[in-house]
Amino acid sequence: MVNYKNYKVWQKSHNLVFEVYKTVSLFPKEEQFNLVSQIKRASISIPTNIAEGCGRETQKELIRFLYIASGSAHELDYLFLISTELNFISKGESAILLNEIDEIKKMLAALITKIKSTI
């Protein structure tokens, strides 16, 4: 088992959750149980799956949860794309969040590759 808090990708994705919550608090109220809920779930899923994977017994299990976290990052990427096109978020703010998400996706891919090379 590994302490998930030591992973920079966990730290970065944990901080992203707070940015996401601040951003979606400004979305229209009618989206509260639709897009906002989906965005929150996807953002929380990233650090949660990293943490859960670190609690597993094998490296293969950790990799599986890192792939799930990566999938959630890709989902979040799309959700902010559609939110921007619906004018719920400015293009500038969206670009900042999408950059953060892209960096997290790259970090997850690099971590998966690194762990795979040790198996």
C-alpha positions as CSV (number, residue, x, y, z in Angstrom):
1,M,0.0,0.0,0.0
2,V,1.1,3.5,-0.8
3,N,0.1,6.8,0.8
4,Y,-1.9,8.5,-1.9
5,K,-1.2,11.9,-0.4
6,N,2.4,11.6,-1.5
7,Y,1.4,11.5,-5.2
8,K,1.5,14.9,-6.9
9,V,-1.3,13.8,-9.2
10,W,-3.5,13.2,-6.2
11,Q,-2.6,16.6,-4.7
12,K,-3.3,18.3,-8.0
13,S,-6.6,16.5,-8.5
14,H,-7.6,17.2,-4.9
15,N,-7.1,20.9,-5.4
16,L,-9.0,20.7,-8.7
17,V,-12.1,19.6,-6.8
18,F,-12.2,22.9,-4.9
19,E,-11.8,24.9,-8.1
20,V,-14.6,22.9,-9.7
21,Y,-16.9,23.4,-6.8
22,K,-16.4,27.2,-6.9
23,T,-16.9,27.2,-10.6
24,V,-20.2,25.2,-10.7
25,S,-21.7,27.2,-7.8
26,L,-22.3,29.9,-10.5
27,F,-24.1,27.6,-12.9
28,P,-27.9,28.1,-13.4
29,K,-30.0,26.6,-10.6
30,E,-31.9,24.4,-13.1
31,E,-28.6,22.6,-13.8
32,Q,-28.0,21.7,-10.1
33,F,-29.2,18.1,-10.4
34,N,-28.0,17.6,-14.0
35,L,-24.7,19.0,-15.3
36,V,-23.5,20.4,-11.9
37,S,-24.1,17.0,-10.2
38,Q,-22.3,15.2,-13.0
39,I,-19.3,17.6,-12.9
40,K,-19.0,17.3,-9.2
41,R,-19.1,13.5,-9.3
42,A,-16.5,13.3,-12.1
43,S,-14.1,15.7,-10.3
44,I,-14.3,13.9,-7.0
45,S,-13.9,10.6,-8.7
46,I,-10.3,11.4,-9.8
47,P,-8.6,11.8,-6.4
48,T,-11.0,9.2,-4.8
49,N,-9.9,6.5,-7.3
50,I,-6.3,7.4,-6.8
51,A,-6.8,7.0,-3.0
52,E,-8.7,3.8,-3.4
53,G,-6.1,2.3,-5.7
54,C,-3.4,3.1,-3.2
55,G,-5.2,1.1,-0.6
56,R,-5.2,-2.0,-2.7
57,E,-2.8,-4.9,-2.3
58,T,-1.3,-5.1,-5.7
59,Q,0.2,-2.8,-8.3
60,K,-2.2,-4.2,-10.9
61,E,-5.1,-3.1,-8.8
62,L,-3.6,0.3,-8.3
63,I,-3.2,0.6,-12.1
64,R,-6.9,-0.3,-12.6
65,F,-8.0,2.5,-10.3
66,L,-5.6,4.9,-12.0
67,Y,-7.3,4.1,-15.3
68,I,-10.7,4.8,-13.7
69,A,-9.4,8.1,-12.4
70,S,-8.1,8.9,-15.9
71,G,-11.6,8.1,-17.4
72,S,-13.1,10.5,-14.9
73,A,-10.6,13.2,-16.0
74,H,-11.6,12.7,-19.6
75,E,-15.3,12.9,-18.6
76,L,-14.7,16.1,-16.7
77,D,-12.9,17.5,-19.8
78,Y,-16.0,16.9,-21.9
79,L,-18.3,18.3,-19.2
80,F,-16.4,21.6,-19.1
81,L,-16.4,21.7,-22.9
82,I,-20.2,21.4,-23.1
83,S,-20.5,23.8,-20.2
84,T,-18.5,26.4,-22.1
85,E,-20.6,25.9,-25.3
86,L,-23.7,26.4,-23.2
87,N,-22.2,29.6,-21.9
88,F,-22.3,28.4,-18.2
89,I,-18.6,29.2,-17.9
90,S,-16.4,31.7,-19.7
91,K,-13.9,30.6,-22.3
92,G,-11.1,32.0,-20.2
93,E,-12.1,30.1,-17.0
94,S,-12.8,27.0,-19.0
95,A,-9.3,27.2,-20.6
96,I,-7.7,27.3,-17.1
97,L,-9.7,24.3,-15.9
98,L,-9.1,22.3,-19.1
99,N,-5.3,23.0,-18.7
100,E,-5.4,21.6,-15.2
101,I,-7.4,18.6,-16.3
102,D,-5.0,17.9,-19.2
103,E,-2.0,18.1,-16.8
104,I,-3.8,15.6,-14.5
105,K,-4.5,13.3,-17.5
106,K,-0.8,13.4,-18.5
107,M,0.4,12.8,-14.9
108,L,-1.9,9.8,-14.6
109,A,-0.7,8.3,-17.9
110,A,2.9,8.8,-16.8
111,L,2.2,7.2,-13.4
112,I,0.5,4.2,-15.0
113,T,3.4,3.8,-17.4
114,K,5.9,4.0,-14.5
115,I,4.1,1.4,-12.4
116,K,3.6,-0.9,-15.3
117,S,7.4,-0.9,-15.9
118,T,7.9,-2.2,-12.4
119,I,5.5,-5.2,-12.7
